[in-house]
Amino acid sequence: MKKLAVFDLDGTLHHTELALAPAIARATADITGEEEPAHS
C-alpha cells in the first residue's frame, strides 16, 4: 500500500495560514509562558 503526506505551507493547495498562524501563536505562547495574542 502506498501512502502520501502532503505539506502545503505556502498556501498553494489550501489557505494554510488560517490554521498555521494560530498554531504558531499558541506554540509560542506555550513556550514563552506569555498570553496568546488575540486573533484578528
Backbone as CSV, one residue per row, in Angstrom:
resi,resn,N_x,N_y,N_z,CA_x,CA_y,CA_z,C_x,C_y,C_z
1,MET,0.846,-1.172,0.000,0.000,0.000,0.000,0.898,1.245,0.000
2,LYS,0.587,2.176,-0.867,1.329,3.434,-0.925,0.645,4.455,-0.032
3,LYS,1.446,5.271,0.647,0.916,6.346,1.485,1.530,7.661,1.028
4,LEU,0.793,8.735,1.242,1.244,10.042,0.803,0.964,11.072,1.887
5,ALA,1.937,11.896,2.158,1.748,13.029,3.072,2.058,14.291,2.289
6,VAL,1.156,15.246,2.328,1.322,16.490,1.587,1.411,17.636,2.579
7,PHE,2.459,18.422,2.469,2.651,19.600,3.307,2.550,20.830,2.408
8,ASP,1.560,21.652,2.658,1.303,22.828,1.820,1.475,24.074,2.678
9,LEU,2.706,24.438,2.959,2.963,25.564,3.851,2.938,26.912,3.147
10,ASP,2.915,26.919,1.831,2.885,28.206,1.131,1.490,28.583,0.638
11,GLY,0.491,27.746,0.910,-0.884,28.089,0.548,-1.260,27.797,-0.888
12,THR,-0.493,26.978,-1.575,-0.791,26.651,-2.962,-2.081,25.842,-3.091
13,LEU,-2.262,24.859,-2.222,-3.429,23.983,-2.300,-4.545,24.390,-1.350
14,HIS,-4.187,25.000,-0.260,-5.157,25.344,0.777,-4.647,26.576,1.512
15,HIS,-5.551,27.372,2.061,-5.141,28.571,2.799,-4.592,28.164,4.163
16,THR,-3.354,27.678,4.172,-2.755,27.124,5.387,-2.558,28.166,6.478
17,GLU,-2.507,29.438,6.122,-2.302,30.461,7.150,-3.464,30.512,8.133
18,LEU,-4.638,30.026,7.720,-5.797,30.010,8.606,-5.577,29.069,9.796
19,ALA,-4.853,28.004,9.587,-4.551,27.058,10.668,-3.141,27.250,11.202
20,LEU,-2.212,27.616,10.335,-0.807,27.695,10.726,-0.519,28.863,11.660
21,ALA,-1.044,30.042,11.368,-0.765,31.212,12.199,-1.255,31.029,13.638
22,PRO,-2.495,30.578,13.868,-2.926,30.353,15.254,-2.120,29.257,15.953
23,ALA,-1.727,28.225,15.227,-0.938,27.150,15.824,0.436,27.661,16.258
24,ILE,1.061,28.491,15.442,2.359,29.063,15.795,2.216,30.001,16.985
25,ALA,1.154,30.798,17.001,0.913,31.713,18.127,0.721,30.934,19.419
26,ARG,-0.050,29.854,19.365,-0.297,29.042,20.556,0.993,28.367,21.031
27,ALA,1.771,27.832,20.119,3.022,27.177,20.484,4.002,28.177,21.085
28,THR,4.076,29.362,20.511,4.967,30.401,21.039,4.529,30.819,22.435
29,ALA,3.228,30.960,22.648,2.715,31.328,23.970,3.027,30.231,24.987
30,ASP,2.898,28.977,24.579,3.212,27.869,25.475,4.689,27.863,25.864
31,ILE,5.549,28.131,24.905,6.991,28.109,25.154,7.432,29.283,26.028
32,THR,6.918,30.462,25.745,7.357,31.654,26.456,6.602,31.879,27.760
33,GLY,5.445,31.215,27.912,4.641,31.414,29.107,3.819,32.681,29.072
34,GLU,3.823,33.365,27.942,3.052,34.592,27.798,1.663,34.276,27.274
35,GLU,0.765,35.244,27.361,-0.592,35.064,26.886,-0.606,35.015,25.363
36,GLU,-1.483,34.173,24.846,-1.626,34.057,23.391,-2.238,35.345,22.848
37,PRO,-1.704,35.892,21.743,-2.272,37.116,21.174,-3.692,36.883,20.662
38,ALA,-4.488,37.937,20.658,-5.856,37.848,20.149,-5.822,37.627,18.650
39,HIS,-6.734,36.800,18.160,-6.815,36.526,16.726,-7.651,37.598,16.062
40,SER,-7.192,38.035,14.891,-7.962,39.057,14.168,-8.720,38.450,13.025
